[in-house]
Amino acid sequence: MNGFLDNDDLQIIQQNYGDKMCMLCVNSFTRILSYKPGILPDVLLKHFKPSLTLYDDLVHNNQINEFTSKIWKESMAMMSINEQIAMNQIDETVCQANLIGDDPFGDFVK
């Protein structure tokens, strides 16, 4: 988890919602985290009280899909159309590698 904490948004999410939620956010909202810093924690804090059990509660109640849909919808509402288009053109694999500190091209570049 240490590599993730280089990202300010993920630090905020981890502190308020725990490691599991942080991982869910990396896996589900990679483009948002990479393209528009600040939006994801803002949306989470606006709609969900800080809770280290939120992830477990969502899983227990079978609500992960509803949660991710809501967060995407609310995040998009905070961006202009041009920002949404630009964000959707980002390669998600490269974004995720940047968030976790891996270099996807490390084996190919000296």
C-alpha positions as CSV (number, residue, x, y, z in Angstrom):
1,M,0.0,0.0,0.0
2,N,3.0,2.3,0.5
3,G,3.4,3.2,-3.2
4,F,-0.2,4.3,-3.4
5,L,0.3,6.9,-0.6
6,D,2.4,9.1,-2.9
7,N,-0.9,10.2,-4.4
8,D,-2.6,12.9,-2.2
9,D,-6.1,11.8,-3.2
10,L,-5.4,8.2,-2.2
11,Q,-3.9,9.4,1.1
12,I,-7.2,11.2,1.9
13,I,-9.3,8.2,0.9
14,Q,-7.1,5.8,2.9
15,Q,-7.3,8.0,6.0
16,N,-11.1,8.4,5.8
17,Y,-12.2,5.1,4.4
18,G,-9.3,2.6,4.8
19,D,-7.1,0.4,2.6
20,K,-9.8,-1.7,1.0
21,M,-11.7,1.4,-0.2
22,C,-8.4,2.8,-1.4
23,M,-7.8,-0.3,-3.5
24,L,-11.4,-0.2,-4.8
25,C,-10.8,3.4,-5.9
26,V,-7.5,2.6,-7.7
27,N,-9.2,-0.3,-9.5
28,S,-12.5,1.5,-10.3
29,F,-11.5,5.2,-10.7
30,T,-8.0,5.1,-12.1
31,R,-8.8,7.7,-14.8
32,I,-10.4,10.1,-12.4
33,L,-7.4,9.8,-9.9
34,S,-4.9,10.4,-12.7
35,Y,-6.7,13.1,-14.7
36,K,-8.5,15.3,-12.2
37,P,-6.8,15.4,-8.7
38,G,-9.1,16.3,-5.8
39,I,-12.4,15.3,-7.4
40,L,-12.6,11.7,-6.0
41,P,-12.0,12.5,-2.4
42,D,-14.4,15.5,-2.7
43,V,-17.2,13.3,-4.1
44,L,-16.6,10.6,-1.5
45,L,-16.6,13.0,1.4
46,K,-19.7,14.8,0.1
47,H,-21.8,11.7,-0.2
48,F,-20.3,9.3,2.5
49,K,-19.4,10.0,6.1
50,P,-15.8,8.8,6.8
51,S,-15.9,5.2,7.8
52,L,-13.2,2.6,7.8
53,T,-16.0,0.0,7.3
54,L,-17.6,1.5,4.2
55,Y,-16.0,-1.0,1.8
56,D,-17.1,-3.9,4.0
57,D,-20.6,-2.5,4.3
58,L,-20.9,-2.2,0.5
59,V,-19.7,-5.7,0.0
60,H,-21.9,-7.1,2.7
61,N,-24.9,-5.4,1.1
62,N,-24.0,-6.3,-2.4
63,Q,-23.7,-2.6,-3.4
64,I,-20.3,-2.2,-5.0
65,N,-21.7,-1.7,-8.5
66,E,-24.2,0.9,-7.3
67,F,-21.5,2.7,-5.4
68,T,-19.1,2.8,-8.3
69,S,-21.9,4.0,-10.6
70,K,-22.8,6.8,-8.2
71,I,-19.2,7.9,-7.8
72,W,-18.7,8.0,-11.6
73,K,-21.9,9.9,-12.1
74,E,-21.1,12.5,-9.4
75,S,-17.4,12.8,-10.6
76,M,-18.5,13.4,-14.2
77,A,-21.0,16.1,-13.0
78,M,-18.0,18.0,-11.6
79,M,-16.1,18.0,-14.9
80,S,-16.7,19.9,-18.1
81,I,-17.5,17.9,-21.3
82,N,-14.0,18.6,-22.6
83,E,-12.5,17.3,-19.4
84,Q,-14.6,14.2,-19.6
85,I,-13.5,13.5,-23.2
86,A,-9.9,14.1,-22.4
87,M,-10.0,11.9,-19.4
88,N,-11.7,9.0,-21.3
89,Q,-8.8,9.0,-23.8
90,I,-6.2,8.2,-21.1
91,D,-4.8,4.7,-21.2
92,E,-6.0,3.1,-17.9
93,T,-3.2,0.6,-17.7
94,V,-0.6,3.4,-17.7
95,C,-2.6,5.4,-15.2
96,Q,-2.8,2.5,-12.8
97,A,0.9,1.8,-13.2
98,N,1.7,5.5,-12.4
99,L,-0.6,5.4,-9.3
100,I,1.1,2.3,-7.8
101,G,4.6,3.3,-8.8
102,D,5.2,0.6,-11.4
103,D,6.7,1.4,-14.8
104,P,4.9,-0.6,-17.4
105,F,7.7,0.0,-19.8
106,G,10.5,-0.7,-17.4
107,D,11.6,-3.9,-19.1
108,F,11.8,-2.1,-22.5
109,V,13.5,1.2,-21.6
110,K,17.0,1.6,-20.3
